[in-house]
Amino acid sequence: TESRIRCPKLRQRIMSARDAAALIPSGVNVGMSGFTGAGYPKAVPGALAEHIRAAQARDENFRISVWTGASTAPELDGALAEVNGIQMRLPYQSDPLCRQKINDGHMEYMDIHLSHVAQHAWSGFYGKLDIAVIEVVGVTEDGRLIPSSSVGNNKTWIDQADKVILEVNHGQSAGLEGMHDIYYGTALPPRRKPIPLTRPEERFGEKYLICPPEKIIAVVETNAPDRNSRFSPPDENSQRIANHLLDFFSREVEAKRLPPELLPLQSGVGNIANAVMAGLNEGPFNNMTAFTEVLQDGMLAMLKSGKLAKASATAFSLSPEANEELANNIDFYRDRIVLRSQEISNHPEVIRRLGVIALNGMIEADIYGNVNSTHVMASRIMNGIGGSGDFARNGYLSVFMTPSTAKGGTISTIVPMVSHVDHTEHDVQIVVTEQGLADLRGLPPRQRALNIIENCAHPDFRPQLRDYFERACNSKRGMHTPHLLNEALSWHHRYEAFGQM
Ligand code: 0RQ
């Protein structure tokens, strides 16, 4: 087979993952590729974990900081977390071991809006980036890098790092070449120019990542699939949430607040998001577009059916079956999908201009519409804010979805006051549970509360919420956003003390 490393100079740097990992010393900041389980390095992180384990056996303290695009996989976050090899992690993770280390206090974690990461790194807010470890599909004759199944922050990591280690993954479809659009025109203020994007499918960048060959200290060849997690088939709750949302879209089209093809869709991660996409695939809307960060199975199916005309994202996150579908029909999908850097896929300026419909999951919402996407019972991180904030604040419509209860009905996801705030009431317009949809647009706080309690709360918790709200109103402490200070977080406390809100 033809070599994926067509540049002779770089062929000389081919080495084992073990030898490449040995080039990473303790204490450095390492920028890795990877976004929602796609395009992350498969071999060097595991080899590095082995080095760290050996160093620890010699009583040496060996830790690095890991910056990525978003979540990766057990081979990266899992392997390094297991050996306590990560000092500080940013900007998003969803790995069970990583989560445990963070919540046990053994790993620092900074949870950052995904659109902010690149500009913060250029500005030096996180310190110096020492090394980048980037998965690519191949290298052209003249040394340009063919990006993989995610772009994330790769452009920034390659630009910022002193040294670059490449993983060339033969397991990724060679047909990904040409799908990407890497924009090199961003700058720091005061030299910023408008981002020239007015439609999701527009291209105004390069098909390749650019890296001076002398920076590349190692090239490692791999042949391994992405995380490729399976999605569970839509359950009843997800189905109901999707139906409420589809009815809402139909009413909005009728009221001429949305065009018949809707507006570019952003869809978050998880099963509810997939169920909504499945619903849209069966629904009445045609010629839709997507301006999103992650492209899951649901959107791939919509592209195949023709319901979705074009999609822009920064990463795939596909099941094994969907990944095969992509590889087998890569020319079809390359005409319809653009993969961009996450600073562009999540750019507030562009999201606002396009009028994106933001659809994201949440952990809990309070009666006034503040949303917690990240922390269980105030303190324990689940994943991170990811791109939900980029899209929620700047979208044309911002929707948050969740089942009305969690953990077998012991937790109400509608609470008097959220235990952590990611999206303030100002950024939240629509709240949907399987019970119904609360349209908060144009409503002042007390009407928002009634709307959320009556439409979204589970009937088992609705009387308790009404009671809280009525007593808060009667307390006459402040009638704009009434609360009872000694009870606002009592539901969470009750859950921790007695296992039931
Ligand atoms: O945990 O499996 O241990 O029971 O949270 O909940 O219902 O499976 O929902 O997978 O859609 O995730 C907010 C986490 C929802 C996700 C969140 C527990 C629940 C379960 C997962 P178990 P579900 P989902 C684009 C946009 C932020 C990032 C984002 C998320 C687990 O949507 O990470 O939007 N969002 N990015 O039991 C205690 C509650 C709970 C609760 C749920 N109120 N209290 N536990 N759970 N609600 C992508 C990127 O940015 C990359």
Residues whose N, C-alpha, C, O or C-beta is under 5 A from the ligand:
A	BS01	0RQ	A70 S267 G268 V269 G270 N271 N360 G361 M362 I363 E364 S373 V376 M382 N383 G384 I385 G386 G387 S388 A406 K407 I411 S412 T413
